[in-house]
């Protein structure tokens, strides 16, 4: 699906069509997670507090073990 990035007031954003909102079971005012993939693409999914908490833990681990992870990636 091709969407245009538009000016919305003093901000910039995407307007999601009704059909897409229905497929994602989203309503106006709800939050979404936006995840950037390694290939530069993005994934938009309904907000999940458990996922958000897990990603916070992963971020902490990645910071704490940065050098170890860098060595393992070689």
Secondary structure, DSSP 4 states (H G I P E B T S, - for coil): ----EEEETTEEEEPPPHHHHHHHT--TT--EEEEE-TTS-EEEEE--HHHHHHHHHHHHHHHHTHHHHHHHT-
